[in-house]
Amino acid sequence: MSLEMAAESSEGEEEGKLSGGNQILIVDEDLRELGKKAAWSVSSCKTGNGVSSLRDDNLETYWQSDGAQPHFVNIQFQKKVRLQLVVLYVDFKLDESYTPSKISIRAGDGFHNLKEIKAVELVKPTGWLYLSLSGVDPRETFVNAFMLQIAVLSNHLNGRDTHVRQIKVYGPRPNPIPQQPFQFTSREFITYSTIR
């Protein structure tokens, strides 16, 4: 299943609004999960529901914030990486007022220069939500950054604290062709990268 098909099945009707969600995580094979290469932190958490719950591959656990909004998940890399997709698992049916309703995704070199690259309104979501970091220009297929920040700006039913069950961060897979001097990331370039 391609990335576009997975995003379309999120049932989002309007630009910037997502509802529904996928029960199974399906990601294009051209992408790789980069979260394990990052240092993760959160703005606050309840005891037992910390940042590790976002990365444990268990949909029964969740990060729960503890404090005033907005709530932040900070993802910092040692070197600049190409990021193309953020996938969140949230569950309105279980979490109700703890479910995020407005999310902002910001990228930059560090806390000092984060810029918003995506703002999304979630409408009673349950499942995996695919948030593409691609720009409006077709050539902007990824974001180059040292840091990604996911800000939960508000929750459903005016809830104060938030629950997010999983977060995955994906970037383009390095060139799979051995002895290839260039690191092409699109299938089209890889197709034409050899001399006959």
C-alpha positions as CSV (number, residue, x, y, z in Angstrom):
1,M,0.0,0.0,0.0
2,S,1.4,3.3,-0.9
3,L,1.7,6.3,1.3
4,E,-1.0,8.2,-0.6
5,M,-3.4,5.3,-0.2
6,A,-2.7,5.1,3.6
7,A,-3.2,8.9,4.0
8,E,-6.5,8.8,2.0
9,S,-7.9,6.0,4.2
10,S,-7.6,8.4,7.2
11,E,-11.1,9.7,6.1
12,G,-10.0,13.3,6.3
13,E,-12.6,15.5,4.5
14,E,-11.2,19.0,4.7
15,E,-7.7,20.4,4.3
16,G,-5.9,20.4,7.6
17,K,-8.5,18.2,9.3
18,L,-8.1,14.5,10.0
19,S,-10.7,12.1,11.4
20,G,-10.9,8.4,11.5
21,G,-7.5,6.6,11.5
22,N,-6.0,3.3,10.4
23,Q,-6.0,0.4,12.8
24,I,-2.9,-1.1,11.1
25,L,0.3,0.8,10.6
26,I,1.2,0.7,6.9
27,V,4.1,2.7,5.6
28,D,5.7,2.9,2.1
29,E,8.7,0.6,1.8
30,D,10.8,3.6,0.6
31,L,10.6,5.0,4.1
32,R,12.5,4.0,7.3
33,E,11.7,4.7,10.9
34,L,14.2,7.2,12.4
35,G,12.9,7.6,15.9
36,K,15.5,5.2,17.4
37,K,18.3,7.6,16.2
38,A,16.8,10.5,18.2
39,A,16.8,11.7,21.8
40,W,13.1,12.0,22.9
41,S,11.8,14.3,25.6
42,V,8.4,15.7,26.7
43,S,7.3,18.9,28.4
44,S,5.7,17.0,31.3
45,C,4.3,13.6,32.2
46,K,2.4,11.7,34.9
47,T,4.5,9.1,36.8
48,G,4.5,5.9,34.8
49,N,3.3,7.5,31.6
50,G,6.5,9.1,30.3
51,V,8.2,9.5,27.0
52,S,9.1,5.7,26.9
53,S,5.4,4.9,26.4
54,L,5.5,6.7,23.0
55,R,8.2,4.4,21.7
56,D,7.3,0.9,23.3
57,D,5.2,-0.4,20.3
58,N,2.4,-1.0,22.8
59,L,-1.0,0.6,21.9
60,E,-2.2,0.0,25.5
61,T,0.3,2.4,27.0
62,Y,0.4,6.1,26.5
63,W,2.2,9.3,27.3
64,Q,0.1,11.5,29.6
65,S,1.1,15.2,30.0
66,D,0.8,16.9,33.4
67,G,0.5,20.6,33.3
68,A,-0.8,23.6,31.3
69,Q,-1.1,23.5,27.5
70,P,0.6,23.4,25.1
71,H,2.2,20.0,25.6
72,F,5.4,19.2,23.7
73,V,7.2,16.1,22.4
74,N,10.7,17.0,21.4
75,I,12.7,14.7,19.0
76,Q,16.3,15.7,18.6
77,F,18.9,14.1,16.3
78,Q,22.7,14.3,16.5
79,K,23.0,15.2,12.8
80,K,20.6,16.8,10.3
81,V,18.1,14.2,9.0
82,R,15.5,14.1,6.3
83,L,12.1,13.7,7.7
84,Q,9.1,12.9,5.5
85,L,6.3,11.5,7.7
86,V,5.1,11.6,11.3
87,V,2.6,8.9,12.3
88,L,0.7,9.2,15.6
89,Y,-1.6,6.7,17.3
90,V,-4.4,8.3,19.3
91,D,-7.7,6.8,20.5
92,F,-10.7,9.0,21.1
93,K,-12.9,6.0,22.1
94,L,-10.6,5.2,25.1
95,D,-9.1,8.6,25.9
96,E,-12.0,11.0,25.2
97,S,-11.0,14.5,26.6
98,Y,-7.4,13.4,26.7
99,T,-7.3,13.1,22.9
100,P,-5.5,15.9,21.0
101,S,-7.7,18.1,18.8
102,K,-5.1,20.6,17.5
103,I,-1.5,19.6,16.7
104,S,1.4,21.7,15.4
105,I,4.6,20.1,14.0
106,R,7.7,22.3,14.1
107,A,11.2,21.7,12.7
108,G,14.5,23.4,13.0
109,D,18.1,23.2,14.2
110,G,17.1,23.4,17.9
111,F,14.7,25.1,20.3
112,H,15.9,28.6,19.2
113,N,14.7,28.4,15.6
114,L,11.7,26.0,15.4
115,K,9.3,26.9,12.6
116,E,5.8,25.4,12.1
117,I,5.6,23.2,9.1
118,K,2.2,21.6,9.7
119,A,-0.9,22.4,11.7
120,V,-3.6,19.8,11.9
121,E,-7.0,19.6,13.5
122,L,-8.1,16.2,14.6
123,V,-11.8,15.2,14.7
124,K,-12.4,12.3,17.2
125,P,-9.5,10.2,15.8
126,T,-8.9,6.6,16.6
127,G,-6.0,4.8,15.1
128,W,-2.8,5.7,13.2
129,L,-2.8,9.2,11.7
130,Y,-0.4,10.0,8.9
131,L,1.0,13.5,8.8
132,S,3.1,14.2,5.7
133,L,5.9,16.8,6.1
134,S,6.0,17.5,2.4
135,G,5.5,21.1,1.3
136,V,3.1,22.4,-1.3
137,D,5.9,22.4,-3.9
138,P,6.2,18.8,-5.3
139,R,10.0,19.1,-5.0
140,E,9.7,19.6,-1.2
141,T,9.2,15.9,-0.3
142,F,11.0,16.1,3.1
143,V,12.2,18.4,5.8
144,N,15.9,18.7,6.7
145,A,16.2,19.3,10.5
146,F,18.1,18.5,13.7
147,M,14.9,18.7,15.7
148,L,11.2,18.0,15.3
149,Q,8.7,19.2,17.9
150,I,5.1,18.0,18.1
151,A,3.0,20.5,20.1
152,V,-0.5,19.5,21.3
153,L,-2.3,22.9,21.4
154,S,-5.7,21.7,22.5
155,N,-7.7,18.5,23.4
156,H,-11.2,17.3,22.6
157,L,-13.9,18.4,25.1
158,N,-11.6,21.1,26.4
159,G,-9.4,18.5,28.2
160,R,-6.3,19.8,29.9
161,D,-3.8,16.9,29.8
162,T,-3.3,14.7,26.7
163,H,-2.7,11.1,25.8
164,V,-0.7,10.0,22.8
165,R,-0.1,6.3,22.5
166,Q,2.6,6.0,19.8
167,I,4.7,8.3,17.6
168,K,6.8,7.1,14.6
169,V,9.0,9.4,12.5
170,Y,10.0,8.4,9.0
171,G,12.5,9.6,6.4
172,P,13.6,8.4,3.0
173,R,15.5,5.1,2.9
174,P,19.1,5.5,1.8
175,N,19.9,4.3,-1.7
176,P,19.5,0.5,-1.8
177,I,21.9,0.0,-4.7
178,P,25.4,-1.1,-3.5
179,Q,28.5,0.7,-4.9
180,Q,26.3,3.6,-5.9
181,P,28.2,6.9,-5.3
182,F,25.0,9.0,-5.1
183,Q,22.3,8.8,-2.4
184,F,19.2,9.1,-4.5
185,T,15.9,8.9,-2.6
186,S,13.3,8.8,-5.3
187,R,12.5,5.8,-7.4
188,E,12.7,7.8,-10.6
189,F,16.3,8.8,-10.0
190,I,17.3,5.3,-8.9
191,T,15.8,3.9,-12.1
192,Y,18.0,6.1,-14.3
193,S,21.1,6.0,-12.1
194,T,22.9,3.2,-14.0
195,I,24.6,3.3,-17.4
196,R,23.7,0.6,-19.8
